[in-house]
Structure formats: structure tokens, C-alpha cells
Amino acid sequence: MYVRNLKRLNWVGIMYQSVSYNKYELPKIFIRNGRECFFDPIRKKLILISPEEIVRQQVIQFLIKDMQVPTEYIEVEVPMSYFKKGLKGRADIIVYGERDNQLIPLLIIECKANHVPLTESVFNQVIRYDEMIFADMIMVTNGIDTIFQAYCTSTKLYKTLAVLPSYKDLVERQNLQIVQEEMDGLWDRPVFYGNYPSQIIEEFKNGGWIGEDTSSQSHNFIVNLMGLLQDQRYSLRSQSFNGINLIEDGGLRYMSYGNAAGGTYPGYYRYFIVEDKEGNHQIVSMSIFATAKTINDPVYGTRKGITYLVVAIDDFDKSHNSLQLSIDKYVSVGKMECEIWHDGTLTAGKKGAVKRDKVIQFIKQKAPELVNEDNQIILGVLNHSREFKWKHRDVKLFVANLIKYAILRDDFRKGYLE
């Protein structure tokens, strides 16, 4: 089978469609072996009820009642091996059309439970299936947010639809209105001030970028750094810097990375493709997140609302936080400069916390320039009296050190767990 070259998701112009799934009546509930089941109207069999299955059944009703898709052109839980022997994976829902008495895939749909964010990895899953069946139209939803996209052959990118299509639109491939991608539509970085106004600080708190209990002394640093990471108008040029070979600044993508404690941080990350000393390519992502302040919470107990700089690394099967640096603890803010450091705190999977001196010694051996005489890992010293820009040497050195430290922490974990 011929597979087109690297279909990619385009995060510029992403727009959620307004679909009210709760208005649809779910199938009748039956009991089998003491467990609740739906009778699926498409598969004509009992299906165990799960959060994802609820969304799947709501989507089926949306297809039938709103998009006017005939039920005979809807297929659920479709193995990719149906299209070619040996292919792996299973599409949630495929909508077909008919041509010359043959069914032709028109739309492939990926359904997730309400609590699952629609990250790039979710899109990558449905795009991988689309590369096998060439529907050229995808839809992803978690029952709350819904995104429709059509594949553009000229740009090799998926473009978001501005208006929900009908089944007729899918068949005829007409009246598909694409969201216009304009630079003016990108996020506006706050204008730099020595002290950002309280309105900006409140916006960052409400946006989940500044913790409720984070010291006001760190607020300007957080706004300045987050502005650098989130601004897609400017990028870090490909270069080698302090032992890090930057191949590409990929801009933003919506991802969710977890830590050893089970927490996750969904949001927009700035990601970089780098080449390590062994010639392997790594994707390293970074962003800033606030944790919620809780009091006597049944899960989290009582904790402060603080702010983290999260650095994550992608692997083949799963991705994870390599570094979760507390800005409240590890950023020392002076009048003109701020120092970002770390003490080597690290958790290695089920083995739990690792002694910090072991991590420090490993970093000393691999990157001695990062460790000072007090055994602190110094990641950067930034002049915060000006707006952070990619052209600044101190900014480039800080980002390079963050990437290097995150990769080394992963190397340590792998060796420690073996």
C-alpha cells in the first residue's frame, strides 16, 4: 500500500466544534454477568459500559441524527487488518460512502473518555489509521471537545473545519469551510514591563500558569519565560550550543505528560528536536504549569498551589516528565538576574525516590559544567530586566542546559532501573 509522506497535524488554526452530545439518548442498558452493557445499534451486540463507550455511543447518535449518516454506512471498532492483512490497530468509528458498488472510507473518528485531553498523541493515532485507509477526513472527540479536520494534499497538513459538515458534504467533498490561519490569530505575548500589571498576572493565574501560592517575586520571571515559550512568531534557529545539536524548533503542540506519582500536565508545550551524542534524535518539550491549591482534598490532601517548569521527553511507546522543576523552590530572583538550579531530586519508576548524591555524581561525570562547588545543578542565569528572546546568549544556554539535563536524567533512570 502506498502511504503518503508524513501527514502532519497543524496546531495553528485549531478550533473546537460545538457539539452537544448530552442531548442524545444512550442505548438501553442490559445486565450481563452482573455488569452493565449497552446494546450497540451498529454492531447489534451487548457492549460493556465504560466512559469511552458512552462517548462512542453519543457520537453514533450524532452521526445518525445530526449529520444524517445512514446506519449502513457506519462501522464501529474496525480492525485495520480489514483493509490490508497484517495491519495493526482498530479505528473507533469509520463512516463510508459508496462508489461503483464499493464502500469508500470518508471519515475516521477517534473517541476518548471525557477526562482524556485531545493531545497530539490522540491525533497521531487517528492520523496513523488514516494513512492506511485514505479517508482524508478525521474527527477526534472526548464528548466535550470535538475537532474535525480535512487533509490538504498541497501542504500535507490537516486543516481544521470551521463548520460541521453534513454527510452530503463528506460524500461530495464540497462546502468544507477551513479555518483561516492568520498570524494575527496567534497568542499575543504580553508587552514587556519591568513589572507586569496585575491584570496580566491574574490572567496567568486563571490560565493555570502561575500557582496561587507562588511568591509575587517570581511572577515577572514566569510571565517572561512563558511568553518566550508560547510565542510562535519567533523560533530558535537550528544550531549547536553547549553540546546540544538543535535540529528544529517545532513550535507548540498540545500534549499531556505524566510523572511517577500519576499526575498529568495537559497543555501547549514548546518542543525541540535535538540530536544527542550518540546520533539519536530526541524530542524534548517544555512548558509551565500551576498546581491547584487544595485543603483536605480526598486525593491530594492539603497542598499549596505552586508553579512548575515541566521538561518532557518522548519515547516510542510512552512519554513522560523528565524534570518537574518547582519555580517556587529552584528559581532565585535578584534585582537584575535570576538563577535557575536544581538539587538532583529524581524518582525512578516503581523504585521511588533516588538518593540525590547519586544523581549529582552522575551529572558531574557526564556534564561537569552543570554542577557547582556546592553540588547544585546550575541550569542558567537569566537577565530578567529585559524581555527574554531566542537571540540572547543566556536564554539559549539555559534552554540547552535544560535539554541536556533532562536527557541525562533519562539516561540515569534507564541505567538505574536495569
Secondary structure, 3 states (H helix, E strand, C coil): CCCCCCCEECCCCCCCECCCHHHCCCCCEEEECCEEEEEECCCCEEEECCHHHHHHHHHHHHHHHCCCCCHHHEEEEEEHHHCCCCCCCEEEEEEEEEECCEEEEEEEEEECCCCCCCCHHHHHHHHHHHHHHCCCEEEEECCCCEEEEEEECCCCEEEEECCCCCHHHHHHCCCCCECCCCHHHCCCCCCCCCCCCHHHHHHHHHCCCCCCCCCHHHHHHHHHHHHHHHCCCCCCCCEEECCEEEEEEEEEEEEEEECCCCCEEEEEEEEEEEECCCCCEEEEEEEEEECCCEEEECCCEEECCCEEEEEEEECCCCEEEEEEEEHHHHEEECCCEEEEEECCCEECHHHCEECHHHHHHHHHHHCHHHECCCCCEEEEEEECCCCCCCCCHHHHHHHHHHHHHHHHHHHHHHHHHC
